[in-house]
Amino acid sequence: MSRIVVVGSINMDLVTLAPRFPGPGETLLGSRFFTTPGGKGANQAVAAARLSAAVTMIGALGRDAFGDQLHAGLAKEGIALDHVARLDDVGSGSASITVAEGENQIIVVPAANARVTPAQVEAARAAIARADAVLVQLEIPLDTVEATLRLGRRENVPVILNPAPAEKLPTEWLRLASYLTPNQHELATALGAEAQTDFRELMRRAPCPVVLTRGGEGAWYRDDAHPEPVQQAGFKVDAIDTTGAGDTFNGALAVFLHEGLPAAVRKACAAAALSVTKLGAQGGMPSMHAVEAVLAR
């Protein structure tokens, strides 16, 4: 069983289904509305837990109705929540998501996620030291991201940095990351490069190993053993909702990382493909059995 620590956001997703995305100033009738647990951190934690990993979450929630629901949902997935703070003076994070034509648009309100601290990461040092991999994203304060990267390096534990939402990052932080897992836009932004630059050239420029997601095309990876970018083809599915596909990929990558990067990327692509076949960020996240079934086809 892989031991995974996730440092990141926990949100309630407010999802609207629509026939298309509205234009500026336009009112459009949607077909359905529902709430579902989300947040990049929580999504990656759930993805890893569904793949039979022992997962510890580091994050923050308000003491509100959403916070109670989110805490209970993570606990039901078997995720250890000793390092999830409950805050009295701020609400839980939320994300407003519109889904149309198999794609999504998202606006995130961080709320409690903006209060995840380096002290929480330090308090979880023992769990991080025992972990097989640590996952961190950018929906929490950047000093907490830095603290995670530095602690992972000190404890010699692989840290997977998912640079989303896109933000330019210090080169030193990128060097501290064991793996960077962006899409093309996120990679260009993280490096301070032109968005039109060929993604393979961007991967070569990065000062750390890169696993770049390309949607239905699959993923590309580059590390010391593979200095030139290598493609892992995607798995063909009928996409219903792409929300959470990248988070599923990251969670799976962490779980299977001990098998070597090529195997981990292949299994992560399979898990991500399965995740888009159902509604909701966490709704389609697959079990180990489902991933193995796809790989066996």
N, C-alpha and C positions, 0 to 999 in steps of 0.2 A: 504494500500500500504506500503510495507516494504521500509525503507530508508537504503540504502547500500552505504558505502564509500569503494572504492578500491584504494589501494596504490600499484602501480606496473608498470610493463613494458608495452610498446606499440611498436610493431614490424610490419614490413611488412614481410610476409612469402613468400619465393620463393620456390615453390613446384614443384618437378619433380616426375612423375609417371613412374615406371619401373616394369618389370616383376619379378625382384629379386634385392637384394642389391649387388652392385659390391664388389669384393674382393680387397685387397690392390694392387694398380698399375693397376687395370683393367679398361678399358673403356667399358661402356655398353650403348646401345641405349635405351633411354626412349621413352615412348609413348605420353607424354604430359607434358607441362610446363605452369604454371600460377602463378600469384601473388595474394595474398589474405591477408586481415588484420589479425594480430595475436599479440603475446606477452601475457604472462600469465595474467598480470594485465588487459589488454584490453579485453582479452577473458572472464575473469571472470566478468568484468563489463557488457559486451554484454549479457552474459548468464543471469545475474540478471535482466537486462533491458527487455529482451525478456519475462521474467516471471513476468512482470508488476511492478518491483521495481523502485523506484526513486533512481537513481544512480549518485554519484559524483565520478569523477576520479581524482587522484593525480598522475602526471607523467611528462614526458618530451619528446618533439619531436624536431627534427631539422627543420630549415626553408628550407626544400628541397621538391622535388616532392612527395616522400613517406610521409613526414610529412603532407603536404597539404591533400593528399588522406586519411591518417589515421585520421586526425582531422575531416575532413568532414564526414567520415564514423561513427565515434563515435557520432558526433552531430546528424546525421540522426537517430541513435538509441535512441535519447532523453537523452543522458548522459550529465550531467553538466560538463563543461570543464574549469571552472574558475581557477582551480588549476593545469592545464596542462601547463607547461612552454614551450615556443618556443625559441630555442637557435640558435644563429647565427653562432657559431664557431664549431659545431659538427653536424654530420648527424643523421638521425633517425635510430633506432634499426632495425635489420633484422635477419631473421632466414632462413637458407637453409634446406629444408625438403625433404627427399626422402621417397616416399610411395611405398611399395611393399608387396604383399601378405597380405594386411589388417593391416600391422604394419608400423611404421615409425622410421626414424633416423633423428636427428636434430642437427644442429650446429648454435648457437646463437652468433651474434655480438652485444653487448649491446649499443654502441655508446651513444646517448642521455640518455638512461636509466641509465647509470652510473653516471648521474648528477642529479638524483632525490635526494633532500636534506631534512634533518630534518627540516630546516626552512620552506619548503613547507608544511610539515605535521603540524607544529605549526600554520602556517597561515590558515590552514583548521580546526582549533580547533572547531569552532562553528558548522561546518558541521559534524564533528566526534561526538561531544557531542549530536547532535540530532539523530544520526544514530541508527538503530536497530542492525547493525553488521558492522564490518570493516574486509576487506580481505587484506592480504599482503602476498607476495611471496619473493623469493630470487633472482630475476633477476634485483634487484636494490641494491644500496650500503647497507651494513649490518648496518651501523649506522642509516640509515633511517628506516630500519626494527625495530631496537631497539627503536627508537623514537616513532614509531607507537604503539608498544606494551606498552610502558610506558604511552603514552597519553591515550590509550584505558583504561588502568587500572585506571588512575587518573579520567577519566570521567565516569567510571563504564559502559563502552560499551564493549560488547563481541568482541574480536579480534580473527579471524580465521587465523592461520599461516599455510600456505601451503609451506612446506620446500623443495621447488624445484626451481632450481636444487639442488641435494643432497649436504649437507654441514653439518659438525659437528657444533652444536650450544651450547652456554653456557647454563648450567642447569637453571640459573636465567631467561634467556629469555623464556625457555620452561615453567617455572612456571608462567610467565606473560601471556602466551597465554591462551585464554579461550578454544580453541580447536586446536589441531594439526591434519593436514589432509595429511599424507604422503602415499606413497605406501611402500611396505616392505623394499626395498632398501633405500629409503629416511629416513625411521624411524631408521633403523640400523645405518646409517651414522650420523643422527642428534644426536643419543645417544652415538656415539662412540663405538658401539657394533659390534660383529661378524655378518657378513651378513647371515650366515647359521642359526643363532638363530631363533627358532620358533617365528613367528610373534606375536602370542598371548602372549608369554613371554615378547617380546619387548613392547607390549602395556601395560602390567602390570608394567613394569619398568619406563615408562614415567611419569614425575612429573606433568602431566596435562591430561585432557581428550583427547582421541585420536579417530579419525575416519579414519580408514585405508582402502584405496581402493584396490580392488583385481581384477580389470579388469572385464571380463565377469562373474566372480564368485560373483560380487557384492561388498559389503563393510562390515567391522566389526567396532563396536564402543564400547568404554568403557568410563564411567564417574562415578561420585560419586553415581549416582542412579543405575548404572550397573557396579559394580566393576569387574565382569568377562566379557571378551569380548563376544559380541553378534553379530551374523551374520544377515545381511540383504541380501537376495538372489538377484542376478542380474536379469534383464529382457532380455529374449532371443530375439536377433535381428540378421540380416545379416550384419556383419560389413564390411564397405567399406573403412573407413579411421578413425583411432583411434585418430588422432591429435585433441587436444582440449577436449577430453572426461573428463580428470581430471579437467580441468578448468570449464567445464559445471557443473560437480559435485559440485565444490566449490561454484560457483555462486548460484546454486540452494540451497545448504545447507544453505548459508547465508540468502536467501530469506525466507526459510521455518523454520528457527531456532526458531522463536517465537512459533511454534506449538509443540515444544518439540523435543528432539534429535531423538527418534525412527521414528517419522513421517517425520522429515526433511531428515534423511538418506534414507528412502524409496523413497521419492519424488526425492531426488538427484540422486539415482540409476536409476530411470525411465528417468530423463532428460539426464543423461550421456548415457544411452542406445540409446536413440533417436539420440543423437549427432553423433554417429559413422555410421549412415546410409546414410550420405551424405559427399561429399568431402569438405575439408577445416576446419580449426579450428572453425570458426564462421558459416560456411555454414549450418551445421546441428543443430545448437543450437535451441531448440524447444520453442514454445509459451506455455503459461499456459494451453491453451485449449488442445494442443497435449499431455502434461504431464498428464492432468486429464483423457484424453481418454485412455492412456496406463494403468493408475491406475484402471480405471473402468472395464478393461477387466478381 
